[in-house]
Amino acid sequence: MKQFLSFVRKEFHHILRDRQTLLILLGMPIALIMIFGFALTTEVKNARFAVLDFSKDNATREITNEMETSRYFDLAAEIHGYNEIEDIFHKGKAKLILVFPPSFESQLQHVHNPQIQIIADASDPNVATTLTNYAGNIIMDFQNRYNQERKYPYTIQTRVRMLYNPQQKGTYSFVPGVISMILMLVCTMMTAITVVREKETGTMEVLLVSPVSPIKVIVAKAVPYLIISIINIISILLLSYFVLEVPIRGSLFLLMSESILFTITCLSFGLLISTATDSQMMAMFISLTGLFLPTIMLSGFLFPIENMPKALQVASNIFPARWFYQVVRAVMIKGLPLAAVWKETVILGGMAVMLLLASLKNFKTRLA
């Protein structure tokens, strides 16, 4: 028994000395339960909406206030004409717009049948459907209270208009997310594994003493995965357009350029992981659990970022997939030009440069 306890104690010492293993055993479960616990929900909260109010009477102000004070909506802007609607959606300032006709309260009192138009950004059809249902319920609650105070049965009709995806096809949001996941998986994980494999087998040192510089060795490792990723991008776009009938409304050249930029960012991430690990299993674990899963959860692909606590919303900014998903949806589904996605492009470019420089510096420090 004493010998058995000594072996147990020795194993504990090994685990405590290995900080990477200790972080995985204790830190990763906490991180995953926090991410999944707060992000895994079908409820949409804190969605930004705008108001186009041609009436500006007590009834429209009351409905707007009820929308704003609910936990589902935050008032982002008050616009003054139909020509501002596209601009609001293009800039991502709102996901839903309420349009009140002129003399809304007068129509409610005398005609008893006014209309409210609800315009939603349906590039994410699930979110758009949920938000229009929330808005419809709030308007219905207002109508019921209004009827309780008066003699006649007043009815408010809501007309829903879905922009960018009138048929509310789920593939419109599915395809951009799949592109992000495939590129992240192929580029990041496979690049990290292929470099670590050379380190494990001892062939990396042989490559480094060759006439080729270390930087060229690392870049040569990444180039095949860049080419494979470009082939994947082309095949996904072809299948999306011809089989799934997802339109490419924006510039195909811009979409390919943004995809290649995201690919380079993912390759740089993989190189950085490879320089920080010494085994293929550790590189795969960090790529999958530490990067791939949080990227899916925090990119906005499966669950709206607005639903999450502020801490997770801030943390989502460090994942390239969040910015790339916004770019693909804007260019592919909405047909927006580079001027509408320049901020996301700059962020992705900055990430690619910083990650590549960090990975090359760490690589030369450890192996050169």
C-alpha positions in Angstrom: 0.0 0.0 0.0 2.9 2.3 0.8 4.4 1.7 -2.6 1.1 2.3 -4.3 0.7 5.7 -2.5 4.2 6.6 -3.5 3.4 6.0 -7.2 0.2 8.1 -6.8 2.2 10.9 -5.2 4.8 10.7 -8.0 2.1 11.0 -10.7 0.7 14.0 -8.9 4.1 15.6 -9.0 4.4 15.0 -12.7 1.0 16.6 -13.3 1.8 19.6 -11.1 5.1 20.2 -12.9 3.5 20.1 -16.3 1.6 23.4 -16.5 0.0 22.6 -19.9 -1.5 19.4 -18.6 -2.6 21.2 -15.4 -4.3 24.0 -17.4 -6.1 21.4 -19.5 -7.3 19.4 -16.6 -8.5 22.3 -14.4 -8.9 25.4 -16.7 -10.5 24.0 -19.8 -13.6 22.5 -18.1 -14.3 25.8 -16.4 -13.8 27.8 -19.6 -16.0 25.4 -21.7 -18.9 25.3 -19.1 -18.8 29.1 -19.0 -18.9 29.5 -22.8 -21.5 26.9 -23.3 -23.6 27.9 -20.4 -23.9 31.5 -21.4 -23.8 31.2 -25.2 -25.9 28.1 -25.7 -29.4 29.6 -25.9 -32.0 30.1 -28.7 -33.2 33.2 -27.0 -32.2 36.5 -28.6 -31.6 39.5 -26.3 -30.3 43.0 -26.6 -31.0 43.2 -30.3 -30.6 46.7 -31.8 -33.7 48.1 -33.6 -34.5 51.4 -35.3 -37.7 53.3 -35.7 -39.1 55.2 -38.7 -42.0 57.1 -37.2 -44.1 59.2 -39.6 -46.7 59.8 -36.9 -44.8 60.7 -33.7 -47.9 60.5 -31.5 -48.5 59.0 -28.1 -49.3 55.5 -29.4 -46.2 55.2 -31.5 -44.0 56.5 -28.6 -45.6 54.1 -26.2 -45.0 51.1 -28.5 -41.4 52.2 -29.1 -40.8 52.6 -25.3 -42.2 49.1 -24.7 -39.8 47.7 -27.3 -36.9 49.6 -25.8 -37.6 48.6 -22.2 -38.0 44.9 -23.0 -34.9 42.7 -22.5 -35.0 41.7 -26.1 -34.4 45.1 -27.8 -32.2 48.2 -27.6 -33.1 51.3 -29.5 -30.2 52.1 -31.8 -31.5 54.9 -34.0 -34.5 57.0 -35.1 -34.5 57.4 -38.9 -36.4 59.8 -41.0 -37.0 58.2 -44.4 -37.0 54.9 -46.3 -33.7 55.8 -48.0 -32.0 55.3 -44.6 -33.2 51.7 -44.1 -30.6 50.1 -46.4 -27.8 52.1 -44.8 -28.8 51.1 -41.3 -28.7 47.4 -42.2 -25.5 47.8 -44.2 -23.6 49.3 -41.3 -25.0 46.7 -38.9 -26.6 49.3 -36.7 -29.9 47.4 -36.4 -31.4 44.0 -37.1 -35.0 45.2 -37.2 -36.8 48.4 -38.1 -40.4 49.5 -37.1 -42.2 51.7 -39.6 -45.2 53.7 -38.3 -47.5 55.3 -40.9 -48.7 58.9 -40.6 -51.6 59.5 -38.2 -51.2 56.1 -36.6 -53.1 57.0 -33.4 -55.9 58.7 -35.4 -56.3 55.6 -37.6 -56.3 53.4 -34.4 -59.1 55.5 -32.9 -61.3 56.0 -36.0 -60.5 53.3 -38.5 -59.6 50.7 -35.8 -57.2 48.9 -38.2 -53.8 50.7 -38.5 -50.7 48.9 -39.9 -47.2 48.7 -38.6 -44.4 47.5 -40.9 -41.6 45.3 -39.4 -38.5 45.2 -41.6 -35.9 42.6 -40.5 -32.4 41.7 -41.7 -33.0 38.1 -42.7 -29.4 37.3 -43.7 -29.6 35.3 -40.4 -33.2 33.9 -40.8 -33.4 32.3 -37.4 -32.6 35.6 -35.6 -34.9 37.6 -37.9 -37.9 35.2 -37.3 -37.3 35.4 -33.5 -37.1 39.1 -33.5 -40.2 39.7 -35.6 -42.1 37.3 -33.3 -40.9 39.3 -30.2 -41.9 42.6 -31.8 -45.3 41.2 -32.8 -45.9 40.0 -29.3 -45.1 43.4 -27.8 -47.4 45.1 -30.3 -50.1 42.6 -29.4 -49.7 43.3 -25.7 -50.1 47.0 -26.5 -53.3 46.3 -28.5 -54.8 44.2 -25.7 -54.2 46.9 -23.1 -55.6 49.5 -25.5 -58.8 47.4 -26.0 -59.4 47.0 -22.3 -59.7 50.7 -21.8 -62.1 51.3 -24.8 -65.4 50.1 -26.1 -64.4 49.0 -29.7 -62.1 46.1 -30.6 -59.1 47.8 -32.1 -56.8 45.7 -34.3 -53.2 46.5 -35.2 -51.9 44.7 -38.3 -48.2 44.0 -38.7 -46.7 43.6 -42.1 -43.4 41.7 -42.0 -40.7 42.2 -44.7 -37.6 40.1 -44.7 -34.6 41.8 -46.5 -31.8 39.8 -48.2 -33.6 36.5 -47.6 -37.3 36.7 -48.3 -37.7 32.9 -48.3 -35.9 32.7 -45.0 -33.6 29.9 -46.1 -31.3 28.6 -43.4 -28.5 28.0 -45.9 -28.0 31.8 -46.2 -26.5 31.8 -42.7 -25.2 28.2 -42.8 -22.8 28.6 -45.7 -20.8 31.5 -44.3 -20.4 29.7 -41.0 -19.3 26.4 -42.7 -16.7 28.3 -44.7 -15.3 29.7 -41.4 -15.3 26.3 -39.7 -13.6 24.4 -42.6 -10.9 27.0 -43.0 -10.2 27.1 -39.3 -10.1 23.3 -39.0 -7.9 22.7 -42.1 -5.6 25.6 -41.8 -5.1 25.9 -38.0 -5.1 22.3 -36.8 -3.3 20.7 -39.8 -0.6 23.4 -39.9 0.0 23.0 -36.2 0.2 19.2 -36.4 2.5 19.1 -39.5 5.2 21.3 -37.9 5.0 19.5 -34.5 5.3 16.2 -36.3 8.7 17.3 -37.7 9.7 18.3 -34.1 8.6 15.0 -32.7 10.5 12.9 -35.2 13.6 15.1 -35.0 13.6 16.0 -38.7 13.0 19.7 -38.0 16.5 20.2 -36.8 17.7 18.5 -40.0 15.7 21.0 -42.1 17.0 24.0 -40.1 20.6 23.1 -40.8 19.9 23.0 -44.6 20.8 26.0 -46.8 17.1 27.1 -46.7 16.4 29.7 -44.1 14.0 28.9 -41.2 11.5 31.4 -42.4 11.3 29.7 -45.8 10.9 26.3 -44.1 7.9 27.5 -42.1 6.3 29.2 -45.1 6.9 26.1 -47.2 5.0 24.1 -44.6 2.0 26.5 -44.8 1.8 26.9 -48.6 0.2 23.4 -49.4 -2.6 24.1 -46.8 -3.1 27.5 -48.4 -3.6 25.9 -51.8 -5.9 23.2 -50.3 -7.9 25.9 -48.5 -8.4 27.8 -51.8 -9.7 24.6 -53.5 -12.1 24.1 -50.5 -13.3 27.7 -50.8 -14.0 27.3 -54.5 -15.8 24.0 -54.1 -17.9 25.3 -51.2 -18.9 28.4 -53.3 -19.8 26.3 -56.3 -21.9 23.9 -54.3 -23.6 26.8 -52.5 -24.5 28.5 -55.7 -25.5 25.6 -57.9 -26.8 23.1 -55.4 -28.0 25.0 -52.3 -29.1 28.1 -54.4 -27.3 30.6 -52.2 -26.7 33.7 -54.2 -23.3 35.5 -54.4 -24.6 39.1 -54.6 -21.3 40.9 -54.0 -18.0 40.8 -55.7 -16.6 37.3 -56.2 -13.1 38.7 -56.3 -13.6 40.4 -53.0 -15.1 37.3 -51.4 -12.1 35.2 -52.5 -9.6 37.8 -51.4 -11.2 38.0 -47.9 -11.2 34.2 -47.7 -7.5 34.0 -48.6 -6.8 36.7 -45.9 -8.7 34.6 -43.3 -6.8 31.5 -44.5 -3.5 33.2 -43.9 -4.6 34.3 -40.4 -5.6 30.7 -39.6 -2.3 29.4 -40.9 -0.4 31.9 -38.7 -2.5 30.7 -35.7 -1.5 27.1 -36.5 2.2 28.1 -36.8 2.0 29.8 -33.4 0.4 26.7 -31.8 3.1 24.5 -33.3 5.9 26.6 -31.8 4.2 26.5 -28.3 3.7 22.7 -28.2 6.0 19.7 -28.4 3.5 16.9 -29.3 0.9 16.4 -32.0 -1.7 15.5 -29.4 -1.2 18.7 -27.5 -1.4 20.7 -30.8 -4.6 19.0 -31.8 -6.1 19.5 -28.4 -5.4 23.2 -28.3 -6.6 23.6 -31.9 -9.8 21.8 -31.3 -10.8 22.5 -27.8 -9.0 25.7 -27.1 -9.6 27.4 -30.4 -12.0 25.6 -32.8 -14.9 25.1 -30.4 -14.8 28.7 -28.9 -14.6 30.0 -32.4 -17.8 28.2 -33.4 -19.5 29.4 -30.2 -18.3 33.0 -30.2 -18.3 33.9 -33.9 -22.0 34.6 -34.1 -22.6 31.7 -36.5 -24.7 29.5 -34.1 -25.7 32.0 -31.5 -26.0 35.9 -31.6 -23.2 37.6 -29.8 -25.6 40.1 -28.3 -27.1 37.3 -26.2 -23.8 36.8 -24.3 -22.5 38.6 -21.2 -20.2 41.6 -21.9 -17.1 39.6 -21.0 -17.8 37.0 -23.7 -18.7 39.7 -26.2 -15.3 41.3 -25.6 -13.6 37.9 -25.7 -15.2 37.2 -29.1 -13.2 40.0 -30.7 -10.0 38.0 -30.5 -11.3 35.2 -32.7 -10.7 35.8 -36.4 -13.8 33.8 -37.4 -16.1 36.4 -35.9 -14.9 39.1 -38.3 -14.7 36.7 -41.3 -18.2 35.5 -40.7 -19.5 39.1 -40.8 -17.5 39.7 -44.0 -18.8 36.7 -45.9 -22.4 37.4 -44.9 -22.1 41.0 -45.9 -20.4 40.4 -49.2 -22.1 37.1 -50.2 -25.7 37.6 -48.9 -26.1 41.4 -48.8 -23.9 42.2 -51.8 -21.9 44.9 -50.0 -18.6 46.4 -51.3 -15.2 46.7 -49.7 -16.1 50.1 -48.2 -18.7 48.3 -46.0 -16.3 45.7 -44.6 -13.0 47.6 -44.5 -12.9 47.5 -40.7 -13.2 43.7 -40.5 -10.6 43.5 -43.3 -8.1 45.7 -41.4 -8.7 43.6 -38.2 -8.1 40.3 -40.0 -5.0 41.7 -41.7 -3.6 43.0 -38.4 -4.2 39.6 -36.8 -2.5 37.8 -39.6 0.6 40.0 -39.4 0.9 39.8 -35.6 0.3 36.1 -35.4 2.8 35.4 -38.2 5.5 37.6 -36.6 4.9 36.0 -33.1 5.1 32.5 -34.5 8.3 33.2 -36.5 9.9 34.8 -33.5 8.9 32.0 -31.1 10.0 29.4 -33.7 13.5 30.9 -34.1 13.9 31.3 -30.4 13.2 27.6 -29.7 14.6 25.9 -32.7 17.0 28.0 -34.7 
